[in-house]
Amino acid sequence: MKNLTAIDASSILHPATNADDFARNGSKIIESGQGIYLRDDSGKQLIDAVAGLWCVNVGYGREELADAMQKAARQLSYYHTFSGMSNAPQIELAERLLEKVPNGLTKVFFGSGGSDGNDSLVKIVWYINNIRNKPQKKKIISRWQAYHGTSLATASLTGLPSFHTAFDLPMNNVLHTESPDFFRHGLEGETELEFSARRAQQLEEMILHEGKDTVAAFIAEPVLGAGGVVPPPQGYFEAIQKVLKRYDILFIVDEVVCGYGRLGKWFGSELYDLKPDMMTTAKALTSGYFPFSASFVTDEIWQLLKEGSVKYGNFAHGYTYAGHPIGAAVAMANLDIIEKENLVDNAATVGAYFHEQLKQRFANDSFVAEVRGAGMIAAVQLVKDKTNKTFFDKETKIAANVAQQCYENGLISRPLPSLDSMAFSPPLTCTHKDIDDIVNIFDQSVRSVMARVL
Ligand SMILES: Cc1ncc(COP(=O)(O)O)c(C=O)c1O
């Protein structure tokens, strides 16, 4: 039999993987998935408490999605959407999505993933500001700890230094303001509201320092995902949005993780009262069964794009797989499941139970400083001692060790090593019993690691 692990180690450059370690340790091969469970090639069953990369919201092995995919592939396996060409699935999907997205978003642009979705919006921002005769207004402000993708523009927007170091990024016209992480950056005695006001003031100072006529857009995830699962502190987006309005700065909301129910509402924008001018979605739109993204803009932006075509000719942007008929059909079937099974409400109620259980379980432990998140996304902040907020030494690799122990005990969790946090975003289909299983295995795993390192 072929040694797949050996072939893998000698042939594949894995994303977000330490290439040196990987050559020594090899891969973990996942063979199959059903519901919230995965099975690896050793036959080990694992609960996937991350839903892949926060995307398999309806769970694995859904026949409805496989059937939709097969049917679409048999009818029209592929055709492009350049030069005004179209297909019925993408048109039906557009109509359905535009009824669901936050008010004011009236047009959609399809792509293949979160990075290209955000990339498209950055290009649209630059393009329309040329149309508006504001060629200097091009800077995009993102936040430290943000994650917006790994293409040239979106790795630049991502506010995690490892995505910049040695890649010669961030590129020009991308700036980072301070992160909304109150746990890490709140001052002694400062309330969340005061912290939010301070962050809004820092944003305003950056805009004025750069020149208000040079800043085009601000991008944010409703809840910071890969950067720590950090929900906005109280009053944060209200204060930030006032600053954006004051200086005619577009608000790009990145709903790639939060969209389609993860937070217990259809969109994070709904939960936090965000008014996006532009919005990116991907991942849960097809529950990861097909690479697909949908980016949205307002009518005002659409009118400028039309003007652009009169002035410059074709809108010269797009991807081979934009509006892919199979992806659109899968998205439709996925939305059917989310609606039929009330998964958005389930994320709210079972998600609340999840947070409650994690909080209760570690309330008296000095190695958990906080449990944060919203709906069906959570992070557990590990520390050496919460009473004086001491963190583990880097060499302890606490998050990686806990993740490894969880895996051995049958649970996939997501380590966020730079923050010593463990993230969870299980499928929205989780029941109370599934949550009990996740919390029990995590509890047992984290305690056995702490017994070794504390
Ligand atoms: C908030 C957010 N935006 C964008 C992306 C990039 O998406 P993709 O990996 O599909 O390019 C991700 C991926 O995790 C994400 O979490």
PDBQT file of the ligand as one rigid body, heavy atoms in Angstrom, charges set to zero:
ROOT
HETATM    1  C1  LIG A 501     -12.622  36.658   8.683  1.00  0.00    +0.000 C 
HETATM    2  C2  LIG A 501     -11.934  36.001   7.526  1.00  0.00    +0.000 A 
HETATM    3  N1  LIG A 501     -11.818  36.662   6.379  1.00  0.00    +0.000 NA
HETATM    4  C3  LIG A 501     -11.227  36.111   5.300  1.00  0.00    +0.000 A 
HETATM    5  C4  LIG A 501     -10.706  34.850   5.358  1.00  0.00    +0.000 A 
HETATM    6  C5  LIG A 501     -10.018  34.261   4.158  1.00  0.00    +0.000 C 
HETATM    7  O1  LIG A 501     -10.778  33.284   3.577  1.00  0.00    +0.000 OA
HETATM    8  P1  LIG A 501     -10.107  32.194   2.591  1.00  0.00    +0.000 P 
HETATM    9  O2  LIG A 501      -9.178  31.382   3.417  1.00  0.00    +0.000 OA
HETATM   10  O3  LIG A 501     -11.305  31.465   2.061  1.00  0.00    +0.000 OA
HETATM   11  O4  LIG A 501      -9.404  32.940   1.520  1.00  0.00    +0.000 OA
HETATM   12  C6  LIG A 501     -10.821  34.106   6.534  1.00  0.00    +0.000 A 
HETATM   13  C7  LIG A 501     -10.298  32.740   6.625  1.00  0.00    +0.000 C 
HETATM   14  O5  LIG A 501     -10.243  32.126   7.663  1.00  0.00    +0.000 OA
HETATM   15  C8  LIG A 501     -11.418  34.705   7.658  1.00  0.00    +0.000 A 
HETATM   16  O6  LIG A 501     -11.504  34.060   8.819  1.00  0.00    +0.000 OA
ENDROOT
TORSDOF 0
